[in-house]
Every structure is written in C-alpha cells, then in structure tokens.
Amino acid sequence: MNQEKIGKFIAERRKECNLTQEELAEKLNVNSRSISRWENGKCMPDMSMYNSICEVLGISILNSYPERN
C-alpha cells in the first residue's frame, strides 16, 4: 500500500463529507494529530480502524485502496 495515496484519499473523502480533521477524529475516537499523520502519509491507520473509517467516510473497504481505482 502506498501511504501517501491512502492519505490523500482519506483527506479527499473527509473534505467531500464536509468534515474537519477534528470532527473526523472525534467520530473515530482518535486525536486530530493522528488524522493529520494519516493524510500526510506519515503513518497508516491501524487495520482495526478500517471499517470505522469507511463507515464514517461513506466508502466500502475496496474503495479505500485508491491504486485499485
């Protein structure tokens, strides 16, 4: 997985959902610094969070891999 592509995808979907990093963080029970790190490709969300992230951003797990699209 390409961290930068995944991060950009998360940022794009978050913005399309009209959420700030803080709002997304609150919905996922993480801090906004974590969201920033994901979006900047510094690290990846834990695999256990993927379902929650997809649910909040309104995507399926297959859409969470932008290199497939």
URNOR-V111510 format. One record per helix or strand. SS is the DSSP state (hx for helix, st for strand). FROM is the first residue (numbers start at 1). LEN is the number of residues. Records with the same first field share a line. If there is no record, write none. Layout:
SS: FROM-LEN  FROM-LEN
This chain:
hx: 3-14  21-8  32-8  47-11  61-4  66-3
